[in-house]
Amino acid sequence: MTAEPLDEYFTATVRGWSARRAVAGQVPDELVLRCFDAQLQSRHLDFAAREMQRRGAGFYTIGSAGHEANAALGLLSRVTDPALLHYRSGAFYAARAARVPGTTPVRDVLAGCTASTLDPISGGRHKVFGNAELNILPQTSTIASHLPRAVGTAFALARAARLGLQCPWPADSVVLCSFGDASANHSTAVGALNAAAYCAHRGLPLPLLFVCEDNGFGISVRTPEGWAERTLSSYPGVSYRAADGADPVGVLTAVADLLVAVRTSRAPAVLHLKTVRFLGHAGSDAETAYRTREEIAADYVRDPLLATARTLVDRGTLSSARILERYEEMRSVVAAEMEALATAPRLVSAAEVMRPLHAHGRRRVPDEPGLPSPEPRTLAQAVNAALTGILEAIPESFVFGEDVADKGGVYGLTRGLLRRFGPHRVFDTILDEQTILGTALGFAVAGLLPIPEIQYLAYLHNAEDQLRGEAASLMFFSDGRFRNPMVVRIAGLAYQRGFGGHFHNDNSVAVLRDIPGLVLAVPSRPSVAGALLRSCVHLARSEGRVCVFLEPIALYHERDLYDEGDGLWQEPPDSVAVQPGSVRVYGTGDDVLIVTFGNGVRMSLRAARRLSARGVEAAVLDLQWLAPLPLAELLACAQSFPRVLVVDETRRSGGVSEAVVTALVDAGYRGRISRVTSRDSFVPLGPAAAEVLLSEDDVVSAATE
């Protein structure tokens, strides 16, 4: 291997130590020794990762060197404590794995670095610290986006224990969550810490230990002296304790105390762990561009490995010679594993790469013939009735979000749920979409079924990375070993007359449609809305899917279809289940097939009646599913028509119609294809909205042409 200056400094320093009189310690020698072994393993794995990259055999070199004090958390927490870890958590992983017989942490980490299918968590898709046996959830976060999930997981543990629901972890578990000092400034971290403080203020149990590993840098940007301490210690109700990574006894003591405190009080805490960063941010980071060589070398005296080795020598546990022998023995173990992985298998096809995203059974959703046949319902009433039935049938289901409890939702869709199911299953959250989705992620990974509400589609954009980077990616980066089944209800789309502006009339779904593995369903008619929601619940529970149920606000309370007072848009529920990938066709016309969804269904049905008066007979196809698109049924239906008109209420650029038209062309559809859409604009307030939104007249004109 190529010699690293840090490596040479360690061996030269230990070799130069003279014998000292042994001193007693307040932490058992055996515990310090186990900590040292985990630190050694992590350090040599960092060296190996850089060597593998130099050879062209490795692809990941964000190392843990300088952060090895986090071994104390791996040693002293329970193996059953769920952990969501910073990417410099090599020593934590080594320490926890050493407590579980049969694990292979050295091979695990190196297999991840080489993107090998032997990696036990991602299967070669990414280098992450994760292992289902060790209860380490894989995190790819560089911006603390896993912190809201950590808050949600701790909240879910307490809520499940109160309701007697089963979780993957014991009821007295502590959730561990580590992150860097630079990430502590990101809105996700600030929001999560604020949410933890909010829970503490309200007396809500939240057994969560945040660990900020503070090395003073965010790549090249320095953290101002004292800033991390000032901010991390400022959250009310969240206890704070600092420890120096170059003081192994102090770290072990602080970690032990905090774990006991959080476990017994069920209240959140922060460990501010002062560390140092060696080997730069990553292998590609030219650290000398922003630090002098003298400054880099001066940090070597703060090496946590040296500190732990010095403690062992001072106690008489090991001699300096034995320290070096142990150091070189670990180097040999890692080197041998590195050579064994030189020809490790890797993913070699798109199907292999995408398998966790699409490995689902597509089990049929059962029909519900026992459903009552009440008076006709509006869309809002249909969704409310479906939520009532879901909460009644599934004890582990929860409904939460802004204004969903006492108020019953801004549009009344959750009205009556709090009174019927109580505040532990239907509850209001703080006004923060990151926290809402993070809470859902925590509930989901804890084996519960969250049904969170995002009040308006435009509000999702404040937090959509919780779906993109955290929710939808979990099965991918864990090779299906972890899943977070959830159904996110979002009120959205346009056409709210006399109200709105772009924050309440957002007609863009592109941000949802391109998330791999995410399911996006849009109800249109009251008769099928409940069945479509139940189908999403089925996908979440049976396949671990992340589903978004996007509800057209303008159709919530609509009662009429063609004429005022006709009541034709109110319908009783359909007892036939909505199968994933299915469409629904209305009308028997054969001149043109109008393909649409959401508000476009009512608009197109009205347009079809006007077209019929002109001698043009149209059928209307409701896509129902926007991601993935129901291509098989769409194509099968389109083949029977000479013309297809795609009616798309979203924008012309990046809208749904682009995908529908492309699918038809790719499939070789030979008829004429056209589309009519809303304009590429934000939706203005008031009557001006009609100037940029798709209208019924637009549909009639396009179909006539």
C-alpha positions in Angstrom: 0.0 0.0 0.0 1.0 3.6 -0.5 2.2 5.0 2.8 0.0 7.8 4.3 1.7 10.5 6.4 -1.0 9.9 9.1 0.0 6.2 9.2 3.7 7.0 9.5 3.1 9.5 12.3 1.1 7.0 14.4 3.7 4.3 14.2 6.6 6.7 14.8 4.9 8.3 17.8 4.0 5.1 19.5 7.5 3.6 18.8 9.0 6.6 20.6 7.0 6.2 23.8 8.8 5.4 26.9 7.3 3.2 29.7 5.2 5.0 32.3 4.0 3.9 35.7 0.6 2.3 35.3 -2.4 4.3 36.3 -5.9 3.2 37.2 -8.9 4.3 35.2 -12.6 4.8 35.9 -13.6 3.0 32.7 -12.8 -0.7 32.5 -9.6 -1.5 30.6 -11.5 -4.1 28.5 -13.9 -1.5 27.2 -11.0 0.9 26.2 -9.3 -2.0 24.5 -12.5 -2.9 22.5 -12.8 0.7 21.6 -9.2 0.7 20.3 -9.8 -2.4 18.2 -12.8 -0.8 16.5 -10.8 2.4 15.9 -7.9 0.4 14.3 -10.3 -1.4 12.0 -11.9 1.8 10.8 -8.5 3.5 10.3 -7.1 0.7 8.1 -10.3 0.5 6.2 -9.9 4.1 5.3 -6.3 3.5 4.1 -7.5 0.5 2.1 -10.3 2.5 0.5 -7.8 5.1 -0.8 -5.5 2.4 -2.0 -8.3 0.6 -3.9 -9.2 3.9 -5.6 -5.6 4.4 -6.6 -5.7 0.9 -8.2 -9.0 1.7 -10.0 -10.8 -1.0 -7.9 -12.6 1.3 -5.4 -15.1 4.1 -5.8 -15.6 5.7 -2.4 -13.1 7.4 -0.1 -15.1 9.6 2.3 -13.3 8.2 5.4 -13.8 8.2 9.1 -10.2 9.0 10.0 -10.2 11.4 13.0 -13.8 10.6 13.9 -13.1 7.2 15.5 -14.3 8.3 18.9 -17.8 7.3 17.7 -16.7 3.8 18.5 -18.0 4.5 22.0 -21.5 4.8 20.7 -21.2 1.4 18.9 -19.9 -0.2 22.1 -22.3 1.2 24.7 -25.6 1.5 22.8 -27.6 -1.7 22.5 -27.4 -3.6 19.2 -31.2 -3.2 19.1 -31.0 0.6 19.3 -31.8 1.8 15.7 -29.0 3.9 14.3 -29.1 6.5 11.5 -25.4 7.3 10.9 -23.2 10.0 9.5 -20.9 8.8 6.7 -17.9 9.0 9.0 -19.2 6.2 11.2 -16.7 3.4 10.4 -15.6 2.9 14.1 -19.3 2.8 15.2 -19.9 0.1 12.6 -16.9 -1.9 13.6 -17.7 -1.7 17.3 -21.3 -2.7 16.9 -20.5 -5.5 14.5 -17.9 -7.0 16.9 -20.8 -7.6 19.3 -22.8 -9.8 16.9 -21.2 -13.2 16.1 -20.9 -14.1 12.5 -20.7 -10.5 11.1 -18.0 -9.5 8.6 -17.5 -5.8 9.1 -14.2 -5.6 7.2 -15.6 -7.3 4.1 -18.8 -5.3 4.4 -17.1 -2.0 4.2 -14.7 -2.9 1.5 -17.4 -4.5 -0.6 -19.3 -1.2 -0.4 -16.2 0.7 -1.5 -15.8 -1.6 -4.5 -19.6 -1.4 -5.4 -19.7 -5.2 -5.1 -22.9 -7.2 -4.8 -21.2 -8.8 -1.7 -22.1 -5.6 0.2 -24.7 -6.8 2.7 -26.8 -3.7 2.7 -26.9 -2.0 -0.7 -26.0 -5.0 -2.8 -23.4 -2.9 -4.8 -25.6 0.2 -5.3 -23.7 2.6 -3.0 -21.3 2.7 -0.1 -23.3 3.2 3.0 -23.1 2.1 6.6 -26.1 -0.1 7.1 -26.9 -3.6 8.2 -30.3 -5.0 9.1 -28.8 -7.4 11.7 -27.1 -4.5 13.4 -30.2 -2.3 13.2 -28.2 0.3 11.3 -30.5 2.0 8.7 -28.5 3.0 5.5 -28.2 6.7 5.1 -26.7 8.4 2.1 -27.2 11.9 3.5 -24.7 14.6 3.2 -27.1 17.4 4.3 -28.6 15.8 7.4 -31.7 14.8 5.5 -32.0 11.7 7.8 -32.6 13.8 10.9 -36.3 14.3 10.4 -36.6 10.5 10.0 -34.7 10.0 13.2 -37.2 12.3 15.0 -40.1 10.4 13.5 -38.6 7.0 14.5 -38.2 8.0 18.1 -41.7 9.5 18.1 -43.0 6.3 16.6 -41.3 4.1 19.2 -43.0 6.0 22.0 -46.4 6.1 20.2 -46.3 2.4 19.4 -45.4 1.5 22.9 -48.3 3.5 24.3 -50.8 1.8 21.9 -49.3 -1.7 22.4 -48.3 -1.9 18.7 -45.5 -4.1 17.6 -42.2 -2.5 16.4 -38.9 -4.0 15.1 -37.2 -2.6 18.2 -37.8 -3.0 22.0 -40.0 -0.4 23.6 -37.2 1.1 25.6 -34.8 1.6 22.7 -32.9 4.8 22.0 -32.7 6.1 18.5 -29.1 7.2 17.6 -28.6 9.9 14.9 -25.2 11.3 13.9 -24.3 14.2 11.6 -21.5 16.7 10.9 -21.1 20.3 12.2 -21.5 21.7 8.7 -24.8 19.8 8.2 -26.1 21.2 11.5 -26.7 24.4 9.6 -29.0 22.8 7.0 -32.7 23.4 7.3 -33.3 19.6 7.7 -31.1 19.5 10.8 -32.5 22.8 12.2 -36.0 21.6 11.6 -35.4 18.2 13.2 -33.7 19.7 16.3 -36.6 22.2 16.6 -39.1 19.4 16.3 -37.3 17.5 19.1 -37.4 20.6 21.3 -41.1 21.1 20.5 -41.8 17.5 21.6 -39.8 18.0 24.8 -41.7 21.2 25.5 -45.0 19.4 25.2 -43.8 16.5 27.3 -44.1 14.0 24.4 -41.7 11.1 24.7 -38.8 11.2 22.2 -36.0 8.8 23.0 -33.4 10.3 20.6 -29.7 10.9 20.9 -28.3 13.4 18.4 -24.6 13.1 17.9 -22.9 16.1 16.2 -19.4 15.0 15.1 -17.7 18.4 14.9 -14.4 18.4 12.9 -14.6 22.1 12.2 -15.0 21.8 8.5 -17.6 21.5 5.8 -15.4 20.3 2.9 -13.3 23.6 2.8 -15.5 25.9 4.8 -14.5 26.3 8.4 -17.1 26.3 11.2 -16.6 29.4 13.3 -15.2 28.7 16.7 -18.0 28.2 19.2 -20.8 28.3 16.7 -21.7 24.6 16.9 -21.7 24.7 20.7 -23.9 27.8 20.9 -26.5 26.5 18.5 -26.6 22.9 19.6 -26.9 23.9 23.3 -29.7 26.4 22.6 -32.7 24.0 22.0 -35.0 24.1 25.0 -35.7 20.7 26.6 -32.9 19.0 24.6 -30.0 18.3 27.0 -26.5 19.0 25.7 -23.1 17.6 26.5 -19.8 18.0 24.9 -16.9 15.5 24.7 -13.4 15.6 23.2 -12.7 12.8 20.8 -9.1 12.8 21.9 -10.2 11.8 25.4 -11.4 8.2 25.1 -12.3 7.9 28.8 -14.3 11.2 28.7 -16.1 10.1 25.5 -17.0 6.7 26.9 -18.2 8.3 30.1 -20.3 10.9 28.3 -21.9 8.4 26.0 -22.8 6.0 28.8 -24.4 8.8 30.9 -26.4 10.1 27.9 -27.7 6.7 26.9 -28.9 6.1 30.4 -30.5 9.5 30.6 -32.3 9.3 27.3 -33.4 5.7 27.9 -34.9 6.4 31.2 -36.3 9.9 30.6 -37.4 9.2 27.0 -36.3 12.8 26.3 -33.9 14.0 23.5 -30.3 14.9 24.0 -27.3 16.2 22.0 -23.8 14.8 22.2 -21.4 17.4 20.8 -18.4 15.3 19.9 -15.3 17.3 19.1 -13.3 15.5 16.4 -10.6 16.1 13.8 -10.7 15.3 10.1 -7.8 13.5 8.5 -7.2 12.6 4.9 -9.3 15.5 3.7 -13.0 15.5 3.0 -12.7 12.7 0.5 -10.1 11.1 -1.8 -10.6 13.8 -4.4 -10.3 16.7 -1.9 -7.1 18.7 -2.3 -6.9 19.8 1.3 -3.8 21.8 0.7 -5.8 24.3 -1.4 -7.3 25.7 1.7 -5.0 24.5 4.6 -1.3 24.7 5.0 0.7 21.5 5.3 1.9 22.6 8.7 -1.7 23.1 9.9 -2.7 19.6 8.6 0.3 18.0 10.3 -0.4 19.8 13.5 -3.7 18.0 13.8 -2.0 14.6 14.1 -1.4 15.1 17.8 -5.3 15.1 18.2 -5.5 11.6 16.6 -8.1 9.6 18.6 -6.2 6.4 18.0 -3.1 7.9 19.6 -5.2 9.0 22.5 -6.7 5.6 23.1 -3.3 3.9 22.6 -1.8 6.3 25.2 -4.5 5.4 27.6 -3.9 1.7 27.2 -0.2 2.1 27.6 -0.5 4.4 30.7 -2.8 1.8 32.3 -0.4 -1.0 31.6 -3.0 -2.8 29.6 -0.7 -2.9 26.5 2.9 -2.1 25.9 3.8 0.3 23.1 5.3 -2.7 21.2 2.0 -4.6 21.6 0.1 -1.5 20.4 2.1 -1.5 17.2 1.8 -5.3 16.8 -2.0 -5.0 17.1 -2.0 -2.1 14.6 -0.1 -4.1 12.0 -2.2 -7.2 12.6 -5.3 -5.2 11.7 -3.5 -3.9 8.6 -2.8 -7.5 7.5 -6.5 -8.5 8.1 -7.7 -5.6 6.0 -5.1 -6.1 3.3 -6.0 -9.7 2.9 -9.7 -8.9 2.6 -8.9 -6.2 0.1 -7.0 -8.6 -2.1 -9.8 -11.2 -1.8 -12.2 -8.6 -3.2 -10.0 -7.7 -6.2 -12.4 -9.6 -8.5 -15.6 -9.1 -6.4 -18.8 -9.4 -8.4 -20.7 -6.2 -9.4 -24.1 -5.3 -10.8 -24.0 -5.9 -14.5 -27.5 -5.0 -15.8 -30.1 -2.4 -15.5 -32.5 -5.0 -14.2 -30.2 -5.9 -11.4 -29.6 -2.3 -10.4 -33.4 -1.5 -10.4 -34.6 -4.7 -8.8 -35.4 -3.2 -5.3 -37.4 -0.5 -7.0 -39.6 -2.8 -9.0 -39.4 -6.2 -7.1 -43.0 -6.4 -6.1 -45.6 -9.0 -6.5 -48.4 -6.8 -7.9 -50.7 -8.8 -5.7 -54.3 -8.2 -6.6 -56.2 -5.7 -4.5 -59.3 -7.5 -3.2 -62.8 -6.3 -4.0 -64.9 -5.1 -1.1 -68.4 -6.3 -1.8 -69.4 -5.7 1.8 -69.2 -1.9 1.4 -72.5 -0.2 2.2 -74.3 1.7 -0.5 -75.0 5.1 1.2 -76.4 8.2 -0.3 -74.2 9.6 -3.1 -71.0 11.2 -1.8 -68.7 14.1 -2.9 -65.0 13.4 -3.5 -64.3 14.9 -0.1 -66.8 12.7 1.6 -65.5 9.6 -0.2 -62.0 10.2 1.0 -63.2 10.8 4.5 -65.1 7.6 4.5 -62.1 5.7 3.2 -59.8 7.1 5.9 -62.4 6.1 8.5 -62.5 2.6 7.2 -58.7 2.3 7.0 -58.2 3.6 10.5 -60.8 1.2 11.7 -59.4 -1.9 9.9 -55.7 -1.2 10.4 -54.8 -0.5 14.1 -51.2 0.5 13.1 -52.4 3.3 10.8 -52.1 7.0 11.7 -53.3 10.2 10.2 -51.4 13.4 10.9 -50.4 16.8 9.4 -51.3 20.5 9.8 -54.8 21.2 10.9 -56.0 17.6 10.5 -57.2 16.9 14.1 -59.4 19.5 15.8 -60.2 21.4 12.6 -60.6 18.2 10.5 -58.5 19.6 7.7 -58.8 22.8 5.8 -61.3 21.2 3.4 -62.9 18.9 6.0 -61.5 15.7 4.7 -60.4 14.4 8.2 -63.4 15.7 10.0 -64.6 13.4 12.8 -61.5 11.2 12.7 -60.0 12.7 15.9 -63.3 12.2 17.8 -63.5 8.6 16.7 -59.9 7.4 16.9 -58.4 9.7 19.5 -55.4 12.0 19.6 -52.8 9.2 19.6 -53.7 8.1 16.1 -55.0 11.4 14.6 -52.9 14.4 15.5 -51.7 17.8 14.4 -48.0 18.4 13.7 -46.0 21.5 13.7 -46.2 23.7 10.6 -43.1 22.1 8.8 -43.4 19.8 5.9 -40.0 18.3 6.5 -41.1 17.3 10.0 -44.4 15.9 8.7 -42.7 13.7 6.1 -39.8 12.8 8.5 -42.4 11.7 11.1 -44.0 9.5 8.4 -40.6 8.0 7.5 -40.0 7.2 11.1 -43.4 5.6 11.6 -43.0 3.6 8.4 -39.6 2.2 9.2 -40.9 1.3 12.6 -43.5 -1.0 11.0 -46.5 1.4 11.3 -48.6 2.8 8.5 -48.5 6.6 8.3 -51.0 8.6 6.2 -49.6 12.1 6.5 -51.3 15.1 4.8 -49.4 17.9 3.0 -51.9 20.8 3.0 -51.1 22.0 -0.5 -49.1 20.7 -3.3 -46.9 23.8 -3.4 -45.9 23.2 0.2 -44.4 19.8 -0.7 -41.5 21.6 -2.5 -40.2 22.8 0.9 -39.6 19.2 1.8 -39.7 17.0 -1.3 -36.2 15.6 -0.7 -37.7 13.7 2.2 -39.5 11.7 -0.5 -36.8 11.7 -3.1 -33.7 11.3 -1.1 -35.0 9.4 1.9 -38.3 7.6 1.4 -38.1 6.3 -2.2 -34.4 5.5 -1.9 -34.5 3.3 1.2 -35.4 0.1 -0.5 -32.9 0.8 -3.3 -29.9 1.5 -0.9 -30.9 -1.4 1.4 -31.6 -3.9 -1.4 -35.1 -4.3 0.0 -34.0 -5.1 3.6 -35.6 -1.9 4.9 -38.8 -0.4 3.7 -41.0 2.6 4.6 -44.6 1.9 3.5 -46.6 5.1 3.5 -49.4 7.0 1.8 -48.9 10.7 1.6 -52.1 12.6 0.9 -51.6 15.9 -0.9 -54.3 18.5 -1.6 -53.4 20.1 -4.9 -53.9 21.0 -8.6 -55.7 24.1 -9.7 -59.2 25.5 -10.6 -60.1 26.9 -7.1 -62.3 29.7 -8.2 -61.9 32.9 -6.3 -59.0 31.6 -4.2 -55.4 30.7 -4.5 -52.5 32.1 -6.4 -49.7 29.7 -7.1 -49.3 28.5 -3.5 -52.8 27.1 -3.4 -53.2 26.3 -7.1 -50.0 24.4 -8.0 -50.5 22.4 -11.2 -47.0 20.8 -11.4 -46.4 17.2 -10.6 -43.0 16.8 -12.3 -41.2 16.7 -9.0 -43.2 13.6 -8.0 -43.3 11.8 -11.3 -39.5 11.3 -11.7 -38.8 9.8 -8.3 -37.8 6.2 -9.0 -40.2 3.7 -7.3 -42.7 6.2 -6.1 -46.4 5.6 -6.8 -48.5 8.6 -7.7 -52.3 8.2 -7.8 -54.9 11.0 -8.6 -58.6 10.4 -7.9 -61.2 12.2 -10.0 -64.7 10.8 -9.4 -66.2 10.2 -5.9 -67.2 6.6 -6.8 -63.6 5.4 -7.2 -61.7 7.8 -4.9 -62.0 5.6 -1.8 -61.1 2.4 -3.7 -58.0 4.2 -5.2 -56.9 5.3 -1.7 -57.4 1.8 -0.4 -55.3 0.5 -3.3 -52.5 2.8 -2.3 -52.7 1.4 1.2 -52.6 -2.1 -0.1 -49.4 -1.3 -2.1 -47.8 0.3 0.9 -48.6 -2.6 3.2 -48.0 -5.5 0.9 -45.0 -4.2 -1.1 -43.5 -1.5 1.2 -44.3 1.2 -1.4 -44.1 4.9 -1.0 -47.4 6.2 -2.4 -48.6 9.8 -3.0 -52.4 10.3 -3.2 -52.9 13.7 -5.0 -56.4 15.0 -4.5 -57.8 17.7 -6.8 -59.0 20.4 -4.4 -61.4 21.9 -7.0 -63.4 18.6 -7.1 -63.6 18.1 -3.3 -67.1 19.5 -2.9 -68.3 19.4 -6.5 -71.8 17.9 -6.9 -72.9 18.6 -10.5 -71.5 17.4 -13.8 -73.3 19.0 -16.7 -75.9 21.4 -15.3 -76.3 23.2 -12.0 -78.3 21.0 -9.6 -78.0 17.8 -11.7 -76.1 16.1 -8.8 -74.4 13.8 -11.3 -70.9 14.3 -9.8 -72.0 12.8 -6.5 -71.8 9.1 -6.6 -72.0 6.1 -4.2 -68.8 4.2 -3.7 -67.8 1.4 -6.1 -67.2 -1.9 -4.4 -64.8 -3.0 -7.2 -61.2 -2.4 -6.2 -58.9 -0.2 -8.3 -56.0 -2.4 -9.4 -52.6 -0.8 -9.7 -51.9 0.0 -13.4 -55.6 0.1 -14.3 -57.5 2.9 -16.1 -61.1 3.7 -16.2 -63.0 4.6 -19.4 -66.2 6.6 -19.6 -68.4 6.7 -22.7 -68.7 4.6 -25.8 -67.7 7.0 -28.5 -65.1 5.8 -31.0 -64.0 8.9 -32.9 -61.5 10.1 -30.4 -60.1 8.9 -27.1 -59.5 11.7 -24.6 -56.8 10.6 -22.1 -56.8 12.7 -18.9 -56.8 12.6 -15.1 -57.9 14.7 -12.1 -59.8 17.8 -13.0 -59.4 16.9 -16.6 -61.9 14.0 -16.2 -64.9 16.2 -15.3 -63.8 18.8 -17.9 -63.4 16.2 -20.6 -66.8 14.6 -19.8 -68.4 18.0 -20.2 -66.5 18.6 -23.4 -67.5 15.2 -24.7 -71.2 16.0 -24.4 -70.6 19.2 -26.4 -68.6 17.3 -29.0 -71.4 14.8 -29.4 -73.8 17.6 -30.3 -71.3 18.4 -33.1 -71.2 14.8 -34.3 -67.9 13.9 -32.7 -68.2 10.9 -30.4 -65.5 10.7 -27.7 -64.6 8.4 -24.9 -62.8 9.6 -21.8 -60.0 7.6 -20.2 -59.0 8.4 -16.6 -55.4 7.4 -16.1 -55.8 7.3 -12.3 -52.1 6.4 -11.9 -49.5 9.0 -13.0 -46.4 7.1 -11.7 -45.8 4.6 -13.0 -48.2 5.3 -15.9 -50.6 2.5 -16.6 -49.0 1.9 -20.0 -50.4 -1.6 -20.8 -54.1 -0.6 -20.4 -53.5 2.8 -22.0 -52.0 1.3 -25.1 -54.6 -1.5 -25.3 -57.4 1.0 -25.2 -55.7 3.5 -27.6 -55.3 0.9 -30.3 -59.1 0.9 -30.8 -59.2 4.6 -31.7 -58.0 6.5 -34.7 -57.2 9.6 -32.7 -56.0 10.3 -29.2 -56.2 13.7 -27.4 -54.3 14.0 -24.2 -55.9 16.6 -21.9 -53.4 17.7 -19.4 -54.1 20.2 -16.6 -50.4 20.4 -15.8 -47.9 22.6 -17.7 -46.9 22.0 -21.3 -43.3 21.6 -20.3 -42.6 18.8 -17.9 -46.3 17.9 -17.7 -47.9 14.5 -17.8 -48.9 14.7 -21.4 -45.2 14.6 -22.5 -44.9 11.1 -21.0 -48.3 9.9 -22.4 -47.5 11.0 -25.9 -44.0 9.6 -25.8 -45.4 6.2 -24.6 -47.9 6.1 -27.5 -45.2 6.9 -30.0 -42.7 4.4 -28.5 -45.4 1.7 -28.7 -46.0 2.4 -32.4 -49.5 3.8 -32.1 -50.4 4.7 -35.7 -53.3 7.1 -35.1 -53.2 10.8 -34.8 -52.0 12.1 -31.4 -52.5 15.6 -30.1 -52.3 17.2 -26.7 -53.8 20.3 -25.0 -52.3 21.6 -21.7 -52.1 24.5 -19.3 -49.5 27.2 -20.1 -46.0 27.3 -18.8 -46.8 29.7 -16.0 -47.4 30.0 -12.3 -51.1 30.3 -11.5 -52.1 33.9 -10.8 -54.6 35.1 -8.3 -58.2 35.7 -9.3 -59.8 35.6 -12.8 -56.5 35.9 -14.5 -55.9 32.2 -13.7 -58.3 31.3 -16.6 -55.8 32.8 -19.0 -53.1 30.2 -18.3 -55.1 27.1 -17.2 -56.5 24.5 -19.5 -60.3 25.1 -20.1 -63.2 23.1 -21.3 -63.3 25.2 -24.5 -59.6 24.3 -25.1 -60.6 20.6 -25.0 -63.5 21.1 -27.4 -61.4 23.1 -29.8 -58.5 20.6 -29.8 -60.9 17.6 -30.2 -62.7 19.3 -33.1 -59.4 20.0 -34.9 
